[in-house]
Amino acid sequence: MAEPLDPAVLGVASALKSLRTRTGLREERLRGTELVLDTLTGLESIRVLVNAGQSPERAVVHAVRAAAGTLEPTMSIVADASLGLRLFADQVPDGDLYAEDLTQRRKALLRNWDRLHELRSVPPGKPPSPRALRLEVESDALTALAVTLTTGAGSADPAEARPGASAISPEELRVFGADLFQTLLMRRKTIEQAAARLAVSSAEVARWAAGEDLPSEPQARDLDEYLTARGAIQKRVTELRSGPDHPGPQLVPVPLPSPPAPSLLQTFQGVTVALRQCLATDADGVPTGWPPDLRVPGEATATSTAFGIRTMLLLEDGLAADLVPVAESLKKMAFTAGGYAGREQFAPRPEATAAVLNALRRIAATEDFDPHIAQMERDLGDFEKCRPFILATMLETSLLLNPGTTLVETLVDSLLAARRPHGELLLWPEKAEPFRSAPAPSVAHTARAVRVLAGVQAIRPADPVREALEQAVAWLIEQPDLHNAYEVVERELHDRPEVVHVRHFTAAWMVKALVSAGVPTSHPTVSNAVAQIWDSYDGTTAALWAWENGDQPIWMTFDAIDALRLANLAVPARPAWSPPL
C-alpha cells in the first residue's frame, strides 16, 4: 500500500490541477489567482527564483517547467501538455498540443504520443484511452510534478556533485538541467550526440540534463558552440560555480575602475552582428529571413523577416547587399491573390500584410503593391475594427503607402471609435467589441494608438485627432506601471478558431508614443520607459532584447531600437543655442 502523500504535496498537486484548465499555466493567468499563487510561491524552489529577482508569476512558470523536464519521460510529456508548458513547442508541428483549450491539448497529446516519446529517446508504449488520460494519467503526472516541486525529488544531493559544484542548491541545478534539456530539444540533438561531440559519456551529459551535476567551464564552452547558444551556457555555469551567495570565505576585491559603458552606436553595432548570425538560410546557404524567436534556429516567416528588415534599415541606414536575397525571399512569401499571413494564420490577415508592406515599401518605393493593399482592405471587417492593435498596425502602413486614401480615413475613424470611457477620458482597451463590460484602458494599446495618430496629425491635422491625443498623452504620462502586455487574437472561422498570440513591449511603445506626441525626453515617464527598455536588453550574451520568459522575438528588438533611436533624436541638439530669427 502506498504511503499517504504529504499535505503540502497534495496542496501543490491541487493547485496544478486547477491551472490545467483553459490556457494552462501562464504568467498573466497567475496574476488573477492569488490563492494558487500563494500556494506555489511558498515552495523553496520558487522562493530561490523570486529572491534572485524574478517576479512571482515568472518564477512559478520557470520552476514548474524546470521540474517537469526532470520527470520520468511519460509523466513529463503528460504534465507538459496538461499545463501547456511548451517544452516541445518547436519539435512537434501540431499546434493543438499547446492550444487554448485543455480538451484540444489532450487530443493532440494522444495523436503525437509516439513522436513525443521518440523525442525523449524512450519507447512510447501503448497510449492511454482519453478517459484514462483525463482521470488517471494526468493526475499521476501532476502529482509527480508536485512531489518534485515540493521535495526536490530527481535532483542529486549537491554535496555529491563534482568539486566546484558543492555549494550549488538543488533548485539551481534543476533549473540548469531543464534549460539544457530544452536546448537539446530545440536544436534537435540527443544526449548521445552531445556526448559524442564533447567526447564524454552519455551518462555524464544525462546527469547535466537531469539537473544532477554541472559541466566544467571548458565543457560548457563546447556545449555553447555545439548548441549555438552564443555564450549563454558558459555564462550560467560560471555564475553557478562562483555565485556570490554561496557560503565560504571570500577575498575582498580591490575596487578597480569600471570600464566605460558601450555607446549607443557600439550597442547598435552589436545588435547588427547578432541579427546577421540569426538569419535562416536555404540549402545553398542563401539567407531567407529571420525566425520568430532568435534563440531558436528555424524557418523564416513573413512577419519576422519584415521586422528584421526594418531593424536593419534603422541600424544600417539602408539595405545592405547581403540582405537583398532576404528581401526577395520576403516577396515570395505572399499569397497568390495578395496579402501575407503570420505563422499561426491560415490565410492573409490585414495586420500581417501591413507589417510586411511596411518593410517592403521602405526598400522598393516604386513597386506596385496594389494587390496586397486591396487584400488588406478586403480583410478589414467588424472584428478588426474592434481591435486597436490591428487598426494601429494597418494605419501606420497605410500612412506610409498613401496618406490620402479613403482607407486611411476609415482606419482613423475606426481607431477613434475604438476608445472606451475611463472617468472623463476616452482611452484604448485591448478589445472594443460593442457592449463589452467596462474594459480597462491598456497602456500598450493606448500608446500604440498615440504613436500612429501623432503621425496622422502631422500629415492631416484634425480636431478629433488632436483632442484624442491630448487626452491619451495626459493619461499615459501618469502611468508608472509599464508591465508588458499580452493578448489573444481569436478569429472564429468556419471550421475552427484561428488563435494568434500577440505580445506588446509596453516600455518601447510608451517611448515611441510620448516622444512622437512632443513630450520631452527629460520627462520622468519617458526616462522611466527608456530605463525599462534597457532592463530587457541581454547585452552579455546575445546583444538582443529578451521577453520575460527568455524568448527573443525579433519584433521586440525592432521596437527597442526604434524607441531608443527616436528618443535620442528628440534630445535637443544644442541646448544652449537658439536659431536666429
Beta strands, then each sheet from edge to edge (+ up, - down):
strand 1: 280-281
strand 2: 287-289
strand 3: 420-422
strand 4: 425-427
strand 5: 485-492
strand 6: 497-504
strand 7: 537-538
strand 8: 544-545
sheet 1: 1+ 2-
sheet 2: 3+ 4-
sheet 3: 5+ 6-
sheet 4: 7+ 8-
end
